[in-house]
Amino acid sequence: MYDLNETIELMTSADYKDRLKAEYWQTKIRYDKLCMMLEKYEAGKLDFKPTCPIWILARQMKWMEGYLNGLEVRAKIEGIDLG
């Protein structure tokens, strides 16, 4: 697992495989954080009030999930280890 700062080198690589890994991990990191935020919201433990409706954030999470799935399928087809 990476944090966002650790993906910078991959994102700026000349190798498209590294850039795909960075794209995947950047999205995964943001997706995981959004999931945690929505879980806290549902549990009544979120320490702030979102400025946009929760349904928009939930929809964003689903879109991100689909995007991650697409990147995973592409990586598998192209033989790219996302680890």
C-alpha positions as CSV (number, residue, x, y, z in Angstrom):
1,M,0.0,0.0,0.0
2,Y,1.2,3.5,-0.8
3,D,0.3,7.0,0.4
4,L,-0.2,9.7,-2.2
5,N,3.3,11.1,-1.9
6,E,4.8,7.7,-2.7
7,T,3.0,7.6,-6.0
8,I,4.6,10.8,-7.4
9,E,7.7,8.9,-8.8
10,L,5.4,6.4,-10.4
11,M,3.2,9.1,-11.9
12,T,6.1,10.9,-13.5
13,S,7.8,7.7,-14.9
14,A,8.4,7.3,-18.6
15,D,7.0,3.8,-18.3
16,Y,3.2,3.6,-18.8
17,K,3.0,0.6,-16.5
18,D,4.3,2.7,-13.6
19,R,1.9,5.5,-14.5
20,L,-1.0,3.0,-14.5
21,K,0.1,1.8,-11.0
22,A,0.2,5.4,-9.8
23,E,-3.3,6.0,-11.2
24,Y,-4.6,2.9,-9.5
25,W,-3.1,3.7,-6.1
26,Q,-4.0,7.3,-6.2
27,T,-7.6,6.4,-6.9
28,K,-7.6,3.5,-4.4
29,I,-6.2,5.8,-1.6
30,R,-8.9,8.4,-2.3
31,Y,-11.6,5.7,-2.6
32,D,-10.6,4.1,0.8
33,K,-10.7,7.5,2.5
34,L,-14.1,8.3,1.0
35,C,-15.4,4.9,2.2
36,M,-14.2,5.6,5.7
37,M,-15.8,9.0,5.7
38,L,-19.1,7.6,4.6
39,E,-18.9,4.8,7.2
40,K,-18.3,7.4,9.9
41,Y,-21.2,9.5,8.6
42,E,-23.5,6.5,8.8
43,A,-22.4,5.7,12.3
44,G,-22.9,9.4,13.4
45,K,-19.2,9.8,14.1
46,L,-18.1,12.2,11.4
47,D,-16.5,15.2,13.0
48,F,-17.8,17.6,10.3
49,K,-20.9,18.2,8.2
50,P,-20.3,17.6,4.5
51,T,-21.2,20.5,2.3
52,C,-22.6,18.3,-0.5
53,P,-25.4,15.7,-0.1
54,I,-24.3,12.3,1.1
55,W,-26.0,10.7,-1.9
56,I,-23.5,12.5,-4.2
57,L,-20.5,11.2,-2.2
58,A,-22.0,7.7,-2.2
59,R,-22.4,7.9,-6.0
60,Q,-18.8,9.1,-6.3
61,M,-17.7,6.1,-4.3
62,K,-19.5,3.7,-6.6
63,W,-18.0,5.4,-9.7
64,M,-14.6,5.2,-8.2
65,E,-15.2,1.5,-7.4
66,G,-16.1,0.9,-11.1
67,Y,-13.0,2.8,-12.2
68,L,-10.8,0.8,-9.9
69,N,-12.3,-2.4,-11.3
70,G,-11.5,-1.2,-14.8
71,L,-7.9,-0.5,-13.9
72,E,-7.6,-3.9,-12.3
73,V,-8.9,-5.7,-15.4
74,R,-6.7,-3.7,-17.7
75,A,-3.6,-4.4,-15.5
76,K,-4.4,-8.1,-15.5
77,I,-4.8,-8.2,-19.3
78,E,-1.5,-6.3,-19.7
79,G,0.4,-8.3,-17.1
80,I,0.9,-5.4,-14.8
81,D,1.4,-6.1,-11.1
82,L,-0.4,-3.4,-9.2
83,G,1.2,-4.3,-5.9
